[in-house]
């Protein structure tokens, strides 16, 4: 199941906040980043988990030498 669908089902308020952030943003803003930002503002105790996920995604995108 896709992450966006899990987010809609498990955290509908955060999803609505993310969609609102995405619409009000002046620059292009993807849903994943908007969702993470909305989650950080409304569940600050989860910031460590979001940061760890960000680091893992960044390392996965890095090309191998």
C-alpha positions as CSV (number, residue, x, y, z in Angstrom):
1,X,0.0,0.0,0.0
2,X,1.3,3.4,-0.8
3,X,2.5,5.8,1.9
4,X,0.0,8.5,0.9
5,X,-2.9,6.1,1.4
6,X,-1.7,5.0,4.8
7,X,-1.3,8.7,5.8
8,X,-4.9,9.5,4.7
9,X,-6.3,6.5,6.6
10,X,-4.2,6.8,9.8
11,X,-3.8,10.6,10.1
12,X,-6.6,12.4,8.3
13,X,-6.1,15.7,10.1
14,X,-2.4,15.8,9.3
15,X,-3.3,15.0,5.7
16,X,-5.7,17.9,5.5
17,X,-3.1,20.2,7.1
18,X,-0.5,19.0,4.5
19,X,-2.9,19.6,1.6
20,X,-3.6,23.1,3.0
21,X,0.2,23.8,3.3
22,X,0.7,22.6,-0.2
23,X,-2.0,24.9,-1.6
24,X,-0.9,28.0,0.3
25,X,2.7,27.5,-0.6
26,X,4.2,30.0,-3.1
27,X,6.8,27.5,-4.4
28,X,6.3,24.0,-5.6
29,X,5.9,21.8,-2.5
30,X,5.4,18.0,-2.8
31,X,2.9,16.2,-0.6
32,X,5.5,14.2,1.3
33,X,7.3,17.3,2.5
34,X,4.1,19.1,3.3
35,X,2.9,16.1,5.3
36,X,6.2,15.9,7.3
37,X,6.1,19.6,8.0
38,X,2.4,19.5,9.2
39,X,3.3,16.5,11.4
40,X,6.3,18.3,12.9
41,X,4.1,21.3,13.9
42,X,1.3,19.2,15.4
43,X,3.3,16.3,16.9
44,X,6.7,17.7,18.0
45,X,7.5,14.5,19.9
46,X,7.8,12.7,16.5
47,X,10.5,15.0,15.1
48,X,13.2,12.5,15.8
49,X,11.5,9.7,13.8
50,X,10.9,12.1,10.9
51,X,14.5,13.2,10.9
52,X,15.7,9.6,11.0
53,X,13.5,8.7,8.0
54,X,14.8,11.8,6.1
55,X,18.4,10.7,6.7
56,X,17.6,7.2,5.5
57,X,15.9,8.5,2.3
58,X,18.8,10.8,1.6
59,X,21.4,8.0,2.0
60,X,19.3,5.8,-0.3
61,X,19.3,8.5,-3.0
62,X,23.0,9.1,-2.8
63,X,24.9,7.4,-5.7
64,X,27.4,4.7,-4.8
65,X,31.0,5.4,-5.7
